[in-house]
Amino acid sequence: MWFVLSLVTILFWSGSDLFSKMGSAEDDKLSHWKMVLSVGSIMGIHAIVSVIMGAEFSPRDMITYFPASFCYILSMILGYVGLRYIVLSVSTPICNSSGAVASLLCFFFLKASMEGMQFFAVALICVGVFLLSVIEKKQEDEERRKLGVNVDKKYSKSFIAVAFPLLYCLIDGLGTFADAWLLDEEIGVISEEAGNIAYEFTFLLMAIFAFVYVTVIKKEKIVISKERPKIAAGLCETAGQLAYVYAIGDNAIVAAPMISSYCIFSLLWARIILKEKLTPKQYAVIAIAAAGIIILGIYDA
């Protein structure tokens, strides 16, 4: 079941990535806080509806699940701050390695394991994610060269520039590991349903903070009609998160790196919906990651 849930997560999170890009205007300095507001609000609504429908949840679950929630939220903040010191194409290969970090932590501390073919398939996916990052960096460098734009060395080579994406990678990986431990059936700390609701309520608190910051402190009016892409991103993020916790709870060591490939499949959405052109190298990367996923699917079946 973890394989199907991982595919669902990839589907929705790649869609969330696409809509986030569509809803992020370069001239809107509060765009990321509006995204937090959208995602947190939708997650909060889902959590409230789940509780009303009879889902097992206690406010104490927010404390129990807090290690995972804290890591995920902190990694997001560090990712946003880090972009002030490093260009996105440089940080991506480090940040997207968090799935591999989670697998290693599960292997050493939870004694989880994978078979030879699973390891090979996971390796294909990790290689695909890394190659995508390399290709995107080269393309971005080429675009800068054509435009005559030079990037200050401090934004790409300084210690602080590398520290932020590295911290994101480690802390996000720790979050996934915390998920795997908290949701482990044998340990039985918390159920997937309760864990997901706890995370959604925690994100709702973030949304409330974002609303106060944008509307009260920055005194900016939020126009719902202009935020439709962000709302779509929030819906996809919430649906993906729901599938994610069950996938991680079932088989974290394999699901984590597989799900990290959603950034690759964002390319397909961009090609289909935004009509962006893909290079042969990008298609090759998609094929490599898809091959790894197909192997995992055949092996799981």
C-alpha distance (Angstrom), angle and dihedral (degrees) to the residues before:
residue distance angle dihedral
M1 . . .
W2 3.82 . .
F3 3.81 90.0 .
V4 3.81 95.0 56.6
L5 3.80 91.0 44.2
S6 3.81 90.3 50.2
L7 3.81 90.1 52.5
V8 3.80 90.3 50.2
T9 3.81 89.7 50.1
I10 3.81 91.4 50.0
L11 3.81 90.5 48.5
F12 3.79 95.3 52.2
W13 3.81 98.6 35.8
S14 3.79 91.9 50.4
G15 3.81 86.5 50.5
S16 3.80 89.6 49.4
D17 3.80 88.8 51.7
L18 3.80 90.5 52.2
F19 3.81 95.8 48.0
S20 3.81 90.8 44.2
K21 3.81 89.0 57.9
M22 3.81 90.8 46.6
G23 3.80 90.8 50.8
S24 3.80 98.3 45.3
A25 3.78 110.9 92.1
E26 3.79 115.6 -164.6
D27 3.81 92.1 -136.8
D28 3.82 93.8 50.9
K29 3.80 107.5 91.2
L30 3.81 91.2 -176.6
S31 3.80 95.2 50.5
H32 3.83 94.4 110.0
W33 3.81 92.1 51.2
K34 3.79 90.1 49.7
M35 3.80 87.5 51.8
V36 3.81 89.7 52.8
L37 3.80 88.7 49.6
S38 3.79 92.0 51.5
V39 3.80 96.7 45.2
G40 3.80 94.5 42.3
S41 3.79 93.5 47.5
I42 3.80 93.7 51.1
M43 3.80 92.0 44.8
G44 3.79 89.5 48.9
I45 3.82 92.0 51.0
H46 3.80 90.0 50.1
A47 3.81 91.0 49.1
I48 3.82 92.7 49.7
V49 3.82 92.2 47.9
S50 3.82 90.4 48.0
V51 3.81 91.7 52.9
I52 3.82 91.8 46.7
M53 3.81 89.5 50.4
G54 3.80 89.5 57.1
A55 3.79 104.7 -93.9
E56 3.79 113.6 162.8
F57 3.78 106.9 -108.3
S58 3.78 138.7 142.4
P59 3.81 127.3 -172.7
R60 3.81 85.4 -120.4
D61 3.80 87.2 67.6
M62 3.80 88.0 71.2
I63 3.80 88.2 61.0
T64 3.80 92.6 44.4
Y65 3.79 92.8 49.9
F66 3.80 93.5 38.8
P67 3.86 95.2 102.3
A68 3.82 90.1 63.0
S69 3.83 94.3 39.1
F70 3.80 91.4 48.0
C71 3.81 93.2 51.1
Y72 3.79 93.7 47.7
I73 3.80 94.3 46.8
L74 3.81 94.0 43.5
S75 3.80 91.8 49.6
M76 3.83 89.4 52.3
I77 3.81 91.3 51.9
L78 3.81 92.0 47.4
G79 3.80 89.3 48.9
Y80 3.81 91.4 54.3
V81 3.81 93.5 45.4
G82 3.79 92.3 44.7
L83 3.79 92.2 60.1
R84 3.80 87.3 69.3
Y85 3.80 88.9 65.9
I86 3.80 104.2 31.5
V87 3.77 135.9 37.0
L88 3.79 115.7 -111.8
S89 3.80 96.0 -116.3
V90 3.81 91.0 58.3
S91 3.80 95.5 47.7
T92 3.82 96.8 45.0
P93 3.85 99.0 77.0
I94 3.80 90.4 50.8
C95 3.81 96.6 44.1
N96 3.80 94.2 46.3
S97 3.80 90.6 56.1
S98 3.81 90.4 75.8
G99 3.82 91.2 96.6
A100 3.80 90.2 58.7
V101 3.81 90.1 47.5
A102 3.82 90.2 53.0
S103 3.82 90.9 50.0
L104 3.81 91.6 52.2
L105 3.81 91.9 48.8
C106 3.81 90.9 49.5
F107 3.82 90.1 49.0
F108 3.81 96.1 50.2
F109 3.82 101.6 35.0
L110 3.81 106.4 25.5
K111 3.81 93.9 35.5
A112 3.80 89.7 -128.5
S113 3.78 117.0 160.7
M114 3.78 143.2 -170.7
E115 3.79 133.1 -153.1
G116 3.80 123.8 -110.9
M117 3.81 95.7 -97.5
Q118 3.80 91.3 46.4
F119 3.79 89.9 52.2
F120 3.81 90.2 49.8
A121 3.82 91.5 49.2
V122 3.81 92.1 48.0
A123 3.81 89.2 49.2
L124 3.83 89.8 53.8
I125 3.80 90.8 52.1
C126 3.83 93.2 47.7
V127 3.81 90.5 48.4
G128 3.80 89.7 50.0
V129 3.82 92.0 52.0
F130 3.80 91.8 48.4
L131 3.81 94.2 46.4
L132 3.79 90.4 50.0
S133 3.80 88.9 55.5
V134 3.81 91.6 49.7
I135 3.82 92.0 48.9
E136 3.80 92.6 48.3
K137 3.81 91.3 49.5
K138 3.80 92.3 51.7
Q139 3.80 90.9 48.3
E140 3.80 92.0 49.1
D141 3.82 91.4 47.9
E142 3.80 89.8 50.4
E143 3.81 91.9 50.2
R144 3.81 90.4 50.4
R145 3.81 90.5 49.2
K146 3.81 91.1 52.7
L147 3.80 91.1 48.3
G148 3.79 92.2 44.8
V149 3.80 92.7 -120.7
N150 3.80 118.4 152.4
V151 3.79 121.0 -161.3
D152 3.80 116.4 -140.3
K153 3.80 109.6 -112.5
K154 3.79 91.1 -127.7
Y155 3.83 88.6 66.8
S156 3.79 94.2 57.0
K157 3.79 110.0 22.8
S158 3.79 108.7 30.7
F159 3.80 122.7 105.5
I160 3.79 92.4 -114.4
A161 3.81 90.8 52.0
V162 3.81 91.5 57.7
A163 3.82 94.2 36.8
F164 3.82 96.6 65.6
P165 3.83 99.1 53.4
L166 3.82 89.3 39.6
L167 3.81 90.5 53.6
Y168 3.82 89.1 46.5
C169 3.80 90.5 52.8
L170 3.81 94.3 48.3
I171 3.81 97.0 42.3
D172 3.82 94.3 44.3
G173 3.80 88.0 48.4
L174 3.81 88.9 50.3
G175 3.81 88.5 50.9
T176 3.79 91.2 55.0
F177 3.81 90.1 45.8
A178 3.82 89.7 50.2
D179 3.80 87.7 51.0
A180 3.80 91.2 51.2
W181 3.80 91.6 49.7
L182 3.82 97.1 43.2
L183 3.81 93.2 45.2
D184 3.81 96.4 42.2
E185 3.82 108.8 129.2
E186 3.81 93.6 -142.1
I187 3.80 94.4 49.4
G188 3.80 92.6 40.7
V189 3.82 98.8 -165.2
I190 3.82 95.1 148.2
S191 3.80 137.1 -12.0
E192 3.79 122.7 -110.1
E193 3.80 91.1 -115.1
A194 3.79 94.6 50.9
G195 3.81 91.5 43.5
N196 3.78 92.4 52.4
I197 3.80 93.0 47.8
A198 3.81 90.2 48.3
Y199 3.80 90.3 53.0
E200 3.80 91.7 46.9
F201 3.80 92.5 52.4
T202 3.81 89.7 48.0
F203 3.80 89.1 52.5
L204 3.80 88.9 48.0
L205 3.82 88.2 60.1
M206 3.81 87.4 53.4
A207 3.81 89.5 51.2
I208 3.81 91.1 52.8
F209 3.80 89.9 51.4
A210 3.82 90.6 48.0
F211 3.81 91.3 50.3
V212 3.81 92.2 51.4
Y213 3.80 91.7 45.5
V214 3.82 95.2 49.3
T215 3.81 100.5 38.9
V216 3.82 103.8 29.5
I217 3.79 106.0 28.1
K218 3.81 99.1 31.0
K219 3.81 92.6 28.9
E220 3.79 94.4 -140.5
K221 3.77 121.3 150.1
I222 3.80 117.2 -129.4
V223 3.80 113.8 -137.3
I224 3.79 110.2 -160.5
S225 3.81 94.1 -156.3
K226 3.82 89.6 60.0
E227 3.79 93.4 49.5
R228 3.81 99.2 58.6
P229 3.84 94.8 115.1
K230 3.82 89.2 51.4
I231 3.81 90.3 50.0
A232 3.81 89.7 50.7
A233 3.81 88.7 49.1
G234 3.79 89.7 50.9
L235 3.80 92.3 51.3
C236 3.81 91.3 49.9
E237 3.81 92.4 45.3
T238 3.80 91.7 51.3
A239 3.81 93.9 47.4
G240 3.80 91.1 46.8
Q241 3.80 92.5 48.9
L242 3.80 90.8 52.6
A243 3.80 91.5 55.3
Y244 3.82 92.0 39.7
V245 3.81 97.6 62.1
Y246 3.80 91.9 51.8
A247 3.82 92.2 46.9
I248 3.81 91.9 49.8
G249 3.79 91.5 44.9
D250 3.81 90.5 53.4
N251 3.83 102.3 43.6
A252 3.80 114.4 -8.9
I253 3.81 99.2 168.3
V254 3.83 92.3 63.2
A255 3.81 101.3 24.8
A256 3.83 95.2 55.4
P257 3.82 98.1 61.7
M258 3.81 91.4 37.5
I259 3.81 92.1 54.6
S260 3.82 90.8 47.5
S261 3.82 87.0 69.1
Y262 3.82 90.6 73.5
C263 3.82 87.4 98.3
I264 3.81 88.1 65.3
F265 3.78 93.8 52.2
S266 3.78 90.0 50.4
L267 3.81 82.9 75.8
L268 3.80 90.7 63.3
W269 3.80 91.6 51.7
A270 3.80 89.3 49.2
R271 3.80 90.1 50.7
I272 3.82 94.4 47.2
I273 3.81 101.1 38.5
L274 3.81 105.8 22.8
K275 3.81 93.5 34.0
E276 3.80 90.9 -130.6
K277 3.78 114.7 166.4
L278 3.80 118.7 -119.1
T279 3.78 124.8 -150.6
P280 3.82 123.0 -129.0
K281 3.82 87.7 -107.7
Q282 3.78 91.3 56.5
Y283 3.80 91.1 49.5
A284 3.82 88.4 50.6
V285 3.81 90.8 52.7
I286 3.81 90.6 50.1
A287 3.81 89.0 50.6
I288 3.82 92.1 50.9
A289 3.82 93.0 50.9
A290 3.81 91.5 43.0
A291 3.80 90.2 52.2
G292 3.80 89.9 54.2
I293 3.80 91.6 49.2
I294 3.82 92.1 47.7
I295 3.82 90.2 51.7
L296 3.80 90.6 51.0
G297 3.81 90.0 48.6
I298 3.81 93.8 49.9
Y299 3.81 91.7 45.1
D300 3.81 92.3 48.1
A301 3.81 91.3 49.0
